[in-house]
């Protein structure tokens, strides 16, 4: 970029209009757009397995399972992300047709280009969401899920799961995730 060129800073309203009309998705951080790149085959497969499993486990409940094309707002109004998967009980209104504000579980599947952003940067921001109870970070090419869970208002803890025989308990949403169901071919 030339020194005389400037980077456009977008308002939230401009961002929302751009995302509704565009074919390329962007995450929004303080007026700046960050284009979301494509995912690997392994990343996509793991997302699909997790989506199906969560839909099966949550069938008959008030939870809605969303995958990669629905935005989540970070409190404060200047940041919006596209988690790989999230669940919410949020009722649909005209204000949340394209953006959700009350996820209870967010899942990010790592890739080389998003590893630090998903593991650190996004987690710092996601923790600001009052309704969030769990944040899962999953490796697509080996059996590893890091489960972050809220233990108090501002306090979180984490347990890593690395064996296909293990089960991730998520008692605050009434389900458990058996690793063998997402890491078997």
C-alpha positions in Angstrom: 0.0 0.0 0.0 1.3 3.5 -0.9 1.9 5.9 2.0 -0.8 8.3 0.5 -3.5 5.6 0.5 -5.7 5.2 3.5 -7.6 2.2 4.7 -11.4 2.8 5.0 -12.8 2.5 8.4 -16.4 1.2 8.3 -19.3 2.0 10.6 -21.3 -0.9 12.0 -24.2 0.0 9.7 -21.9 0.0 6.6 -20.5 -3.3 7.6 -23.9 -4.9 8.0 -25.1 -3.7 4.6 -21.9 -4.8 3.0 -22.2 -8.3 4.5 -25.8 -8.7 3.5 -25.1 -7.7 -0.1 -21.6 -9.3 -0.6 -20.5 -12.8 -1.4 -17.3 -12.6 0.6 -17.6 -12.8 4.4 -15.7 -10.4 6.7 -15.2 -10.3 10.4 -15.5 -6.8 11.8 -13.1 -5.4 14.4 -13.3 -1.7 15.4 -14.2 -0.5 11.9 -11.8 -2.8 10.0 -12.8 -5.7 7.8 -11.0 -9.0 7.9 -11.8 -11.3 5.0 -12.4 -14.9 5.9 -10.5 -17.3 3.8 -11.6 -20.8 2.7 -11.2 -23.8 4.9 -9.3 -27.1 4.4 -11.1 -30.3 3.7 -10.3 -31.6 7.2 -11.6 -28.4 8.8 -14.9 -28.6 6.8 -15.4 -32.3 7.7 -14.9 -31.7 11.4 -17.3 -28.8 11.3 -19.9 -30.9 9.6 -19.5 -33.7 12.1 -19.8 -31.3 15.0 -22.8 -29.6 13.5 -24.7 -32.9 13.0 -23.8 -34.2 16.5 -24.9 -30.9 18.1 -28.1 -30.9 16.2 -28.8 -34.5 17.2 -27.9 -33.9 20.9 -30.0 -30.7 21.0 -33.0 -32.0 19.1 -36.2 -31.2 20.9 -34.7 -28.4 23.0 -34.9 -24.6 22.5 -31.4 -24.4 21.2 -30.6 -23.4 17.6 -27.4 -24.6 16.1 -25.7 -22.2 13.7 -22.7 -22.8 11.3 -20.2 -20.3 9.9 -22.6 -17.9 8.0 -24.2 -16.3 11.1 -22.4 -13.5 12.9 -22.0 -13.2 16.7 -21.7 -9.7 18.2 -19.2 -8.9 20.9 -20.7 -6.5 23.5 -19.7 -2.9 22.8 -20.9 -2.9 19.2 -17.6 -2.7 17.4 -16.8 -6.4 16.8 -18.5 -9.2 14.9 -17.2 -12.7 14.2 -18.3 -15.7 12.3 -17.7 -18.7 14.6 -17.5 -22.1 12.9 -20.4 -23.3 15.0 -22.4 -21.9 17.9 -25.7 -22.6 19.7 -28.2 -20.1 21.2 -31.7 -20.0 22.6 -32.0 -16.4 21.4 -35.5 -15.7 20.0 -35.5 -14.2 16.4 -36.3 -10.6 16.2 -35.8 -8.0 13.4 -32.6 -6.9 15.2 -30.9 -10.4 15.1 -31.8 -11.7 11.7 -28.1 -11.7 10.6 -26.4 -11.3 14.0 -26.8 -13.2 17.2 -26.0 -11.7 20.6 -26.5 -14.6 23.1 -24.5 -17.7 22.2 -24.0 -20.2 25.0 -21.5 -22.5 23.2 -19.1 -21.4 20.5 -16.9 -23.8 18.6 -13.9 -22.9 16.5 -12.0 -25.4 14.4 -8.4 -24.4 14.0 -6.4 -24.0 10.8 -2.8 -22.8 10.3 -4.0 -19.3 9.3 -6.4 -18.9 12.3 -4.7 -20.8 15.1 -3.6 -17.8 17.2 -6.6 -15.7 16.3 -9.0 -18.5 17.4 -7.1 -19.7 20.4 -6.2 -16.3 21.9 -7.7 -13.2 20.2 -11.2 -14.5 19.7 -11.4 -16.1 23.1 -10.5 -12.8 24.8 -13.4 -11.2 22.9 -15.9 -14.1 23.2 -15.4 -14.0 27.0 -17.2 -10.6 27.0 -20.5 -12.3 26.0 -22.5 -12.7 29.2 -24.4 -15.8 28.0 -21.4 -17.7 26.8 -20.8 -20.9 28.9 -18.4 -22.9 26.8 -15.8 -22.2 24.1 -14.4 -25.3 22.3 -11.3 -25.1 20.1 -10.8 -28.2 18.0 -7.9 -29.5 15.9 -9.0 -30.9 12.6 -6.1 -33.3 11.9 -5.7 -34.9 15.3 -7.9 -35.7 18.3 -7.6 -32.6 20.4 -10.4 -30.4 21.8 -9.7 -27.7 24.3 -12.9 -26.9 26.3 -12.9 -23.5 28.0 -15.8 -23.1 30.5 -17.0 -20.3 32.7 -16.6 -21.0 36.4 -17.6 -17.5 37.7 -18.5 -14.1 36.2 -15.1 -13.3 34.9 -13.3 -16.6 35.5 -12.7 -19.4 33.0 -11.0 -22.7 33.2 -9.9 -25.2 30.5 -9.6 -28.9 30.1 -8.0 -30.6 27.1 -9.4 -33.8 25.6 -7.0 -35.9 23.5 -8.4 -39.5 23.5 -11.2 -40.7 21.3 -12.7 -42.5 24.4 -13.1 -39.3 26.3 -16.4 -37.4 26.6 -16.6 -33.6 27.0 -19.3 -32.8 29.6 -21.3 -29.7 29.0 -23.7 -29.8 31.9 -24.8 -26.2 31.7 -26.5 -27.0 28.3 -27.4 -30.5 29.2 -25.3 -32.5 26.8 -21.9 -34.4 26.5 -19.8 -34.7 23.4 -18.1 -38.1 22.8 -14.9 -37.5 20.9 -15.1 -40.8 19.0 -18.2 -39.4 17.3 -16.3 -36.4 15.8 -12.9 -38.0 15.3 -13.8 -41.3 13.7 -13.5 -41.4 9.9 
